[in-house]
Every structure is written in structure tokens, then in C-alpha cells.
Amino acid sequence: MPLVNNCGAEDCAYNSDHNCHALAITIGEPRHAQCDTFTTVSQRGGDPDAIGHVGACKMSDCRHNVDLECQAPGITIGYQQNTVDCLTYAPA
């Protein structure tokens, strides 16, 4: 599973110092490459000793997607306007 190399969503409960600590994240809704795991709850989440990975990707039109699994060597998460997105998403 690809690593989340950098996460710019500093207000996410899984983010600490631009590192994602969710064990696995999901990318995409049917038409948008957003981080579906992003949450702003007050409780800190994830494993502080782990770096997040991409568990699933619903963006079947991305060139890194094979059978709804990300094949990129790593991804970057950040803001596109007001939405937390996979910035590595690249339409095929």
C-alpha cells in the first residue's frame, strides 16, 4: 500500500506535523478525489508510531488506480479549494 508522504490537512484528527497516522485511508467519492478519511473531530486518531497508507481508492479514472487500489509510490494530501484531496490524483 502506498504511503501518505505528506498531508497538508493540519486540522485532521489523524494529522501530526504533516504526517498521516491513520493506518489506511480511502480516497475518492464517485466523482472527486477527496480524502474520505479526513475528519476534524477533537479526539486525536490513528497510531502515532505509524505513517498512513492508501487502503482503497474509488477514483477508477486515475492513472495510478488498478482495480480500485492505488499503485503510486506514495501520495500527497492537501487542500484543493476547500476540500481535502489526493493531490497525486492524475486522470488517465
Order of alpha helices (4+ residues) and beta strands (2+ residues): beta-beta-beta-beta-beta-beta-beta-beta-beta-beta
